[in-house]
Every structure is written in structure tokens, then in C-alpha cells.
Amino acid sequence: MSINNSYFSKNNTIVSNSFTNTGRNPVTELFYGSLATSQFPNGYSRFIFDLDLSLLMEKVFDGTISTTCPDTTKHTLRMTNTSWFNVDLLNTKTSQARMRATSFDLILFRIPYINDDPSTPQVWDEGVGYDFADLIYDYSDFDKNFSDRPSNWVQTTTIGVWTEPGIYNNMNTGTVPYSALTIVDTQHFEFGNENISFNMTKEINAILDGTLTNVSGWGIAYKPQVENLIGLTDAYEVQFFTRHTQTFYEPFLETNYNDLIDDDRNLFTLGHVNRLYLYLYDNGQPVNLDYLPSVDILDSSGNQIPGLIGVPTICQKTKGVYEVEIPPLSGYKTPCTFSDKWYNLSLNGFPIPPITNDFTLYPYKNSIQIGTTSVDPKLYGFDFYGIKQDEKILNTDIRKVGVIIKQAYSTQKLLQKVDSYYRIYVREGQTEVQVQDWTKINRTPNEYYFMFDTRDKIPNEYFIDIKVESSGEVNTYKRQIKFQIVSTK
């Protein structure tokens, strides 16, 4: 599995019955409860945002993220809670003198169209406000950080207004009742210091395949039952970092997609499910065929094997890489040579002659160990290419990182098949902040590698760990690579 991060293009926190704009505040303060006024005894806020999906769409369009494999792509909205770092903040008050909220649900909703017409989205501006209140000091009659210019509870732009103030009506009346919203996901917060983790898979996939168009953003709010609570003597609040944070915790949409290459050409074993791959390059750059090819498996005499003619389990794994899954073979005298014939090949409208590759079928016993002694776990050593130690990398690069896996304390013996994984993170003091969870390293007939795209990474110092599973043991090799991503701006 690999990841792609899509960041916010704009965001804002709108406050009930208020023209206040807080679009440039580094923190969104989602609150509900007492306002201590007779006109509006209770109040609440809602957070709205839109996503820049251009890089994600580019990767889908060029085949880096496959749409032909059965593995589903998952999209998760992630926002970091400002009190996530310190449990001592629980059951205390925020800087706004509001109690920290606990035991509540937040909804993720799609900003509705005008008159429910997909051709007329409600276009809105982020705004230039920072403060929630107009704080005028003795030395000034103007608070530059306060703004009542759009967007806000009423207005989308200077000349536009929301179809319904606040986007929807939580009493289920008005032009846009709550029941008319598309609720994308709901998340429960027990303690109030949890991070946001909304599942947006169905929503984003619909945008990517074109069945959902003209979306102008999404919103996060308390459930109506919470917003409508009255008689409270306190206001309650939860806070999350916005796109304007000066920390590493900028909110984003995390896309997980399966581009793992696990090539068995050199280790094709009797009685196992095996996978073979076809790699296409044009002057060293991966390229895609016009459509999926066909594959036949041939025996050592060149005869087609029944059931393996036009093998159906074929897909494009990533850009320029095609995978076919071969069900277990049995009844053959091993070792023996087989062939995989790829045909119906077309590139940019030009037909390509069939490609035939060879592989050796090995006996089942090659993959198992049976005897009177246990297998000792191994220690490993690693060499890398593609990223140098302490290198400064521009955030426009896409690096292929090769991992040479060797058995430690041996004669630098290279290993053919190892269950190896990598993990990427940054450090905040003694805390390791995960960027990419443990991901299996690609294995081809001639190398181990993974792709690292810096375009969706925040400039920072990064670390890579390597993990290897052997004989029931899991050994982690810390900070094998350290490097920095720097901005081109």
C-alpha cells in the first residue's frame, strides 16, 4: 500500500448568527452551548473546507493509482486535535474559557447545491479573518485580525449568500433542512482529544470516476441534537489544526492504494498462488498500454495449459506495470520451464507483437522447511540508493528508493525473498509522528524498492525505518535513512 495526501485549498469556521470570518485562523474552534445572551441563549460553530484533488486525479489518470485491480482505494480525512498531545488538558478549559467537549458526535457533510441542482454549486470564499471577536486595544481603534467579510454564517461571497444561513437548518425546517444533507460520515468522540478520521472513500471515488461533479466543499459540525441543547451554563469546545497551522499537523485527505509488486518469476513454486508481472518503459520512463493485455501460460513444450488461456485475473498494478495471478499448478515434474505469453498489446494506437517470457517451476519443498531443528532468525544489513543520507530533496521530486537486503555477519549475501517493510515519519521532540505506516517493499526479479513522492509531503526532516519478519521474529531497524524535504517556494 502507498499513500497520497491531498491538502485543503481553503477552509473557514462559521459562527451561528454571526458575520465573523475566521478563515485564516490556524485552529478551528468547534463549540456549542451557552452564549450568555438573551437574544441567542445558545450558539455553535461549523467548519467548512474544500480539497485540492489535482495531484490525486493526476495519479489516477496516469495509472499510478490503479482502477483495474480488485483492491479498493481508501480515502480518509485526517485532522489533528490540538489537545491530542497532552492528556492533562482533558476536563480543563480552552484559551477561550470554554470547557473541553467530551462524549459527542461530529458529522461530515457535503455542502449542498443551490436548489439541489448539481450544475449550480454554492461557491464560497475563505476570507481574511483570524479572530473570533473584535479585540480593540488601547493603542488602536482597529483590529486587523478581525473580519466580517465573507464567507461567514450568512454570506458565501460579497454578493452571494448561502441558500440557508449556516448552510443548513438544524431544526429540519427552512430552505435546506438537515434531512436534505448528504452525510458522508459520522465519528464519535469519547474523550474529546481524538483526531478526526472520517471515511470519504465513496465520496472521493465518485468524484474520481465522474459520477459526482461540481462539489464546492464539505463541512464538519456537531449533530443537531448537540447544537440545539439549551439551558447550558457553559460553552463546550473541541479544536483542530487548520490549513493555516504553522506546525506539521496540516489537515489532509489520505488516500491509501495498493501498488505492491510481489513478483514470483524467480521463485515460482508448485502448489502456490504465484504472481507474474509485465513492465513497460519508453526510454526509461514507465508507460501504459492502451488497454489491458491478455496472458496465456504455456508448458515446457509450448502448449497452452487448460484453464490458463487468457488468464482473467490480470490488472494494471501501477503506471507501466501489469500483474497476472496464477492459481496453484500441480502434477508437474519439477523443476521445469514454463512461459507466460502476453498478447493483445497496443501502445498509443500501435500494435505490439506478443511478448513471451520464461519462468522455472520449482518443487513445493523449496518453500517449506521440515526437520528436527528450528530455523534460527536472521539479522539483516541494508544498502540504499535513490535517496542519500542527510540529503535535501526538493518537494517536486519522485524518487525510486532501492533497498539492498543482505544477511548480516555473512559474506554480504544478497537475499532473494524477504518479507520486508518500510515506515516513514517525522520527529517532534521524542514523539514520532507517522507519515506512512508499515508498507511492504516491492519485490521484482532483480531488486527491492519503493517509490517516494515528495509532492504531497510537508517540508520537514524525515526518517525511514526498515522492518523484517523472519522465523516468527519481527526486527525493526531504526532510522536507516534521514533526509529533508525542502520547498521550492
For each residue, the residues with C-beta under 8 A, 3 or more apart:
1: 256 257 258 259 260 439 440
2: 256 257 258 259 436 439 450 451
3: 254 255 256 257 436
4: 55 56 59 65 254 255 257 453 456
5: 252 253 254 255 456 457
6: 51 52 53 55 56 252 253 255 456
7: 51 52 243 250 251 252 253 456
8: 11 49 50 51 52 242 243 250 251 252
9: 50 51 52
10: 23 49 50 125 126 217 243
11: 8 23 28 47 48 49 50 126 242 243 244 251
12: 21 22 23 47 48 49 124 126 127 151 152
13: 22 23 25 28 29 30 45 46 47 48 242
14: 18 20 21 45 46 48 151 152 153 166 167
15: 18 20 22 43 44 45 132 152 153
16: 40 43 44 45 153 166 227
17: 40 43 153 165
18: 14 15 152 153
19: 148 152 153 154 155
20: 14 15 129 132 133 146 147 148 152 153
21: 12 14 127 128 129 147 148 149 150 151 152
22: 12 13 15 25 28 29 127 129 130 131 132
23: 10 11 12 13 125 126 127 128 129 151
24: 126 127 128 129 130 244
25: 13 22 28 29 129 130 131 132 242 244
26: 241 242 244 245 246 247
27: 82 239 240 241 242 245
28: 11 13 22 25 45 47 239 240 241 242
29: 13 22 25 45 94 96 98 132 237 239
30: 13 44 45 46 47 101 106 220 221 222 237 238 239 240
31: 43 44 45 96 98 101 235 236 237 238
32: 42 43 44 45 101 222 226 227 229 235 236
33: 42 43 44 98 99 229 232 234 235 236
34: 41 42 43 232 233 234 235
35: 40 41 42 43 235
36:
37: 40 41
38: 41
39:
40: 16 17 35 37 43
41: 34 35 37 38 230
42: 32 33 34 35 227 228 229 230 232
43: 15 16 17 31 32 33 34 35 40 235
44: 15 16 30 31 32 33 221 222 226 227
45: 13 14 15 16 28 29 30 31 32
46: 13 14 30 166 167 219 220 221
47: 11 12 13 28 30 219 220 221 240 242
48: 11 12 13 14 111 124 151 167 217 218 219 220
49: 8 10 11 12 217 218 219 220 243 251
50: 8 9 10 11 216 217 218
51: 6 7 8 9 217 218 253
52: 6 7 8 9 55
53: 6 56 57 204 207 208 253
54: 57 58
55: 4 6 52 58 59 455 456
56: 4 6 53 59 60 65 204 208 253 255
57: 53 54 60 61 208
58: 54 55 61 62
59: 4 55 56 62 64 65
60: 56 57 63 64 65 67 208
61: 57 58
62: 58 59 288 319
63: 60 66 288 316 318 319 320
64: 59 60 259 318 319
65: 4 56 59 60 73 255 257 259 318
66: 63 69 71 257 258 259 315 316 317 318
67: 60 208 209
68: 292 315 316
69: 66 258 315 316 317 323
70: 315
71: 66 257 258
72: 201
73: 65 201 205 255 256 257 258
74: 199 201 255 256 257
75: 199 200 201 203 204 205 253 254 255 256
76: 197 198 199 200 201 253 254 256
77: 108 196 197 198 200 251 252 253 254
78: 195 196 197 251 252 253 254
79: 195 196 240 241 251
80: 84 195 196 240 241 249 251
81: 84 192 193 194 195 196 238 239 240
82: 27 85 239 240 241
83: 86 89 90 100 192 193 239
84: 80 81 193 194 195
85: 82 431
86: 83 89
87: 90 193
88: 92
89: 83 86 92 100 193
90: 83 87 100 102 191 192 193
91: 99 100 102
92: 88 89 100
93: 97 98 99 100
94: 29 97 98 99 100 237 239
95:
96: 29 31 132 235 237
97: 93 94
98: 29 31 33 93 94 234 235 236 237
99: 33 91 93 94 234 235 236 237
100: 83 89 90 91 92 93 94 192 193 236 237 238
101: 30 31 32 104 189 192 236 237 238
102: 90 91 189 190 191 192
103: 189 190 192
104: 101 188 189 192 222 223 226 236 238
105: 186 187 188 189 222 223 226
106: 30 186 187 189 196 220 221 222 223 238
107: 183 185 186 220 221 222 223
108: 77 183 184 185 186 187 198 200 218 219 220
109: 168 181 182 183 184 218 219 220 221
110: 181 182 184 203 215 218 219
111: 48 121 122 124 167 215 216 217 218 219
112: 116 122 163 167 168 176 180 181 182
113: 116 117 118 119 120 121 122 214
114: 117 120 121 122 163
115: 120 163
116: 112 113 180
117: 113 114 120
118: 113 121 213 214
119: 113 214
120: 113 114 115 117 214
121: 111 113 114 118 214 215 216
122: 111 112 113 114 156 160 162 163 167 216
123: 156 157 160 216
124: 12 48 111 150 151 156 157 160 162 216 217
125: 10 23 150 151 156 157
126: 10 11 12 23 24 151
127: 12 21 22 23 24 147 149 150 151 152
128: 21 23 24 147 149
129: 20 21 22 23 24 25 145 146 147 148 149
130: 22 24 25 145 146 147
131: 22 25 134 135 143 145 146
132: 15 20 22 25 29 96
133: 20 146
134: 131 143 146
135: 131 143 145 146
136: 140 141 142 143
137: 140 143
138:
139:
140: 136 137 143
141: 136
142: 136
143: 131 134 135 136 137 140 146
144:
145: 129 130 131 135
146: 20 129 130 131 133 134 135 143
147: 20 21 127 128 129 130
148: 19 20 21 129 152
149: 21 127 128 129 152 158
150: 21 124 125 127 155 156 157 158 160
151: 12 14 21 23 48 124 125 126 127 155 156 157
152: 12 14 15 18 19 20 21 127 148 149 155
153: 14 15 16 17 18 19 20 162 165 166
154: 19 161 162 165
155: 19 150 151 152 158 160 161 162
156: 122 123 124 125 150 151 160 161 162
157: 123 124 125 150 151 160
158: 149 150 155
159:
160: 122 123 124 150 155 156 157
161: 154 155 156 165
162: 122 124 153 154 155 156 165 166 167
163: 112 114 115 122 167 175 176
164: 167 168 169 174 175 176
165: 17 153 154 161 162
166: 14 16 46 153 162 169 170
167: 14 46 48 111 112 122 162 163 164 176 219
168: 109 112 164 174 176 177 178 180 181
169: 164 166 172 173 174 175 176 177 178
170: 166 178 224 227 228
171: 174 177 178 224 228
172: 169 177 178 179 224
173: 169 177
174: 164 168 169 171 177
175: 163 164 169
176: 112 163 164 167 168 169 180 181
177: 168 169 171 172 173 174 180
178: 168 169 170 171 172 181 224
179: 172
180: 112 116 168 176 177
181: 109 110 112 168 176 178
182: 109 110 112
183: 107 108 109 186
184: 108 109 110 198 199 200 202 203 218
185: 107 108 198 199 200
186: 105 106 107 108 183 223
187: 105 106 108 194 196 197 198
188: 104 105
189: 101 102 103 104 105 106 192 194 238
190: 102 103 194
191: 90 102 194
192: 81 83 90 100 101 102 103 104 189 238
193: 81 83 84 87 89 90 100
194: 81 84 187 189 190 191 197
195: 78 79 80 81 84 240
196: 77 78 79 80 81 106 187 220 240 251
197: 76 77 78 187 194
198: 76 77 108 184 185 187 220
199: 74 75 76 184 185 202
200: 75 76 77 108 184 185 203 204 253
201: 72 73 74 75 76 204 205
202: 184 199 205 206
203: 75 110 184 200 206 207 212
204: 53 56 75 200 201 207 208 253 255
205: 73 75 201 202 208 209
206: 202 203 209 211 212
207: 53 203 204 210 212 213 215
208: 53 56 57 60 67 204 205
209: 67 205 206
210: 207 213
211: 206
212: 203 206 207 215
213: 118 207 210
214: 113 118 119 120 121
215: 110 111 121 207 212 218
216: 50 111 121 122 123 124
217: 10 48 49 50 51 111 124
218: 48 49 50 51 108 109 110 111 184 215
219: 46 47 48 49 108 109 110 111 167
220: 30 46 47 48 49 106 107 108 109 196 198
221: 30 44 46 47 106 107 109 227
222: 30 32 44 104 105 106 107 226 227
223: 104 105 106 107 186 226 227
224: 170 171 172 178 227 228
225: 228 229
226: 32 44 104 105 222 223 229
227: 16 32 42 44 170 221 222 223 224
228: 42 170 171 224 225
229: 32 33 42 225 226 232
230: 41 42
231:
232: 33 34 42 229 235 236
233: 34
234: 33 34 98 99
235: 31 32 33 34 35 43 96 98 99 232
236: 31 32 33 98 99 100 101 104 232
237: 29 30 31 94 96 98 99 100 101
238: 30 31 81 100 101 104 106 189 192
239: 27 28 29 30 81 82 83 94
240: 27 28 30 47 79 80 81 82 195 196 251
241: 26 27 28 79 80 82 245 247 249 250 251
242: 8 11 13 25 26 27 28 47 245 251
243: 7 8 10 11 49 250 251
244: 11 24 25 26
245: 26 27 241 242 249 250
246: 26
247: 26 241 250
248: 426 428 433 458 460
249: 80 241 245 433
250: 7 8 241 243 245 247 458
251: 7 8 11 49 77 78 79 80 196 240 241 242 243
252: 5 6 7 8 77 78
253: 5 6 7 51 53 56 75 76 77 78 200 204
254: 3 4 5 75 76 77 78
255: 3 4 5 6 56 65 73 74 75 204
256: 1 2 3 73 74 75 76
257: 1 2 3 4 65 66 71 73 74
258: 1 2 66 69 71 73
259: 1 2 64 65 66 317 318 451
260: 1 317 440 442
261: 277 317 318 321 323 442 443 444
262: 275 440 442 443
263: 266 275 276 277 443 444 445
264: 267 268 269 272 274 275 276 359
265: 268 276 277 357 359 445
266: 263 359 416 445
267: 264 362 366 367 416 417
268: 264 265 274 276 326 338 359 360 361 362
269: 264 272 274 361 362 363 364 366 367
270: 328 329 330 332 334 361 362 363 364
271: 328 329 330 364
272: 264 269 328 364 367
273: 325 326 327 328
274: 264 268 269 325 326
275: 262 263 264 323 324 325 326
276: 263 264 265 268 295 323 324 326 340 357 359
277: 261 263 265 317 321 322 323 324 444
278: 293 321 322 324 342 355 357
279: 286 320 321 444
280: 286 287 288 289 320 321 322 347
281: 284 285 286 287 320
282: 285 287 347
283:
284: 281
285: 281 282 320
286: 279 280 281 318 319 320 321
287: 280 281 282 319 320 347
288: 62 63 280 316 319 320
289: 280 292 293 316 322 345 346 347
290: 346 347 348 349
291: 344 346
292: 68 289 314 315 316 322
293: 278 289 314 322 342 343 344 345
294: 310 311 314 342 343 344
295: 276 310 311 314 324 340 341 342 343
296: 304 305 308 309 310 311 340 341 343
297: 304 305 308 309 311 326 338 339 340 341
298: 302 303 304 305 338 339 340 341 356
299: 302 303 305 332 336 338
300: 336 337 338
301:
302: 298 299 339
303: 298 299
304: 296 297 298 308 309
305: 296 297 298 299 308 309 329
306: 309
307: 327
308: 296 297 304 305 311 326 327
309: 296 297 304 305 306
310: 294 295 296
311: 294 295 296 297 308 314 324 325 326
312:
313: 324 325
314: 292 293 294 295 311 322 323 324 325
315: 66 68 69 70 292 322 323
316: 63 66 68 69 288 289 292 321 322 323
317: 66 69 259 260 261 277 321 322 323
318: 63 64 65 66 259 261 286 321
319: 62 63 64 286 287 288
320: 63 279 280 281 285 286 287 288
321: 261 277 278 279 280 286 316 317 318
322: 277 278 280 289 292 293 314 315 316 317 342
323: 69 261 275 276 277 314 315 316 317
324: 275 276 277 278 295 311 313 314 340
325: 273 274 275 311 313 314
326: 268 273 274 275 276 297 308 311 329
327: 273 307 308
328: 270 271 272 273
329: 270 271 305 326 332 361
330: 270 271
331:
332: 270 299 329 336 361
333: 336
334: 270 361 362 363
335: 360 361 362 363
336: 299 300 332 333 360 361
337: 300 358 359 360 361
338: 268 297 298 299 300 358 359 360 361
339: 297 298 302 356 357 358 359
340: 276 295 296 297 298 324 356 357 359
341: 295 296 297 298 354 355 356
342: 278 293 294 295 322 345 354 355 356 357
343: 293 294 295 296 354 355
344: 291 293 294
345: 289 293 342 351 352 353 354 355
346: 289 290 291 349 350 351 352
347: 280 282 287 289 290 350 352
348: 290
349: 290 346
350: 346 347
351: 345 346
352: 345 346 347 355
353: 345
354: 341 342 343 345
355: 278 341 342 343 345 352
356: 298 339 340 341 342
357: 265 276 278 339 340 342
358: 337 338 339
359: 264 265 266 268 276 337 338 339 340
360: 268 335 336 337 338
361: 268 269 270 329 332 334 335 336 337 338
362: 267 268 269 270 334 335 366 367
363: 269 270 334 335 366
364: 269 270 271 272 367 368
365: 368 370
366: 267 269 362 363
367: 267 269 272 362 364
368: 364 365
369: 375
370: 365
371:
372:
373:
374: 471
375: 369 471
376: 471
377: 470 471 472 473 475
378: 407 408 468 470 471
379: 407 408 409 475
380: 405 406 407 408 415 418 466 468 470 475 477
381: 405 406 407 408 412
382: 403 404 405 406 466 477 480
383: 403 404 406
384: 387 401 402 403 404 480 481
385: 401 402 404
386: 399 400 401 402 449 452
387: 384 391 393 399 401 452 481 483
388: 391 483
389: 481 482 483
390: 482 483 484
391: 387 388 483 484
392: 483 484 486
393: 387 397 399 454 483 484 485 486
394: 397 454 485 486 487 488
395: 454 455 457 459 485 486 487 488
396: 454 455 488
397: 393 394 454 455
398: 451 452 453 454 455
399: 386 387 393 451 452 453 454
400: 386 449 450 451 452
401: 384 385 386 387 449 450 451 452 464 481
402: 384 385 386 447 448 449
403: 382 383 384 420 422 441 448 449 450 466
404: 382 383 384 385 414 448
405: 380 381 382 414 415 418 420 448 468
406: 380 381 382 383 410 412 413 414 415
407: 378 379 380 381 410 413 415
408: 378 379 380 381
409: 379
410: 406 407 413
411:
412: 381 406
413: 406 407 410
414: 404 405 406
415: 380 405 406 407 418
416: 266 267
417: 267 443
418: 380 405 415 448 468 470
419: 440 468 469 470
420: 403 405 440 441 448 466 467 468 469
421: 438 439 440 441 466 467 468 469
422: 403 436 438 439 441 450 464 465 466 467
423: 434 436 437 438 439 464 465 467
424: 434 435 436 452 462 463 464
425: 432 433 434 435 436 462 463 465
426: 248 432 433 435 460 461 462 463
427: 430 431 432 433 461 463
428: 248 431 433
429:
430: 427
431: 85 427 428
432: 425 426 427 463
433: 248 249 425 426 427 428
434: 423 424 425 437
435: 424 425 426 457 462
436: 2 3 422 423 424 425 439
437: 423 434
438: 421 422 423 467
439: 1 2 421 422 423 436 450
440: 1 260 262 419 420 421
441: 403 420 421 422 448 449 450
442: 260 261 262 448 449 450
443: 261 262 263 417 448
444: 261 263 277 279 447 448 449
445: 263 265 266
446:
447: 402 444
448: 402 403 404 405 418 420 441 442 443 444
449: 386 400 401 402 403 441 442 444
450: 2 400 401 403 422 439 441 442
451: 2 259 398 399 400 401
452: 386 387 398 399 400 401 424
453: 4 398 399 456 457
454: 393 394 395 396 397 398 399 457 485
455: 55 395 396 397 398
456: 4 5 6 7 55 453
457: 5 395 435 453 454 460 462 485
458: 248 250 485
459: 395 484 485 486 487
460: 248 426 457 484 485
461: 426 427 482 483 484
462: 424 425 426 435 457 482 483 484 485
463: 424 425 426 427 432 479 481 482
464: 401 422 423 424 479 480 481 482
465: 422 423 425 476 477 478 479 480
466: 380 382 403 420 421 422 476 477 480
467: 420 421 422 423 438 474 475 476 477
468: 378 380 405 418 419 420 421 474 475 477
469: 419 420 421 473 474
470: 377 378 380 418 419 473 475
471: 374 375 376 377 378
472: 377
473: 377 469 470
474: 467 468 469
475: 377 379 380 467 468 470
476: 465 466 467
477: 380 382 465 466 467 468 480
478: 465
479: 463 464 465 482
480: 382 384 464 465 466 477
481: 384 387 389 401 463 464
482: 389 390 461 462 463 464 479
483: 387 388 389 390 391 392 393 461 462
484: 390 391 392 393 459 460 461 462
485: 393 394 395 454 457 458 459 460 462
486: 392 393 394 395 459
487: 394 395 459
488: 394 395 396
489:
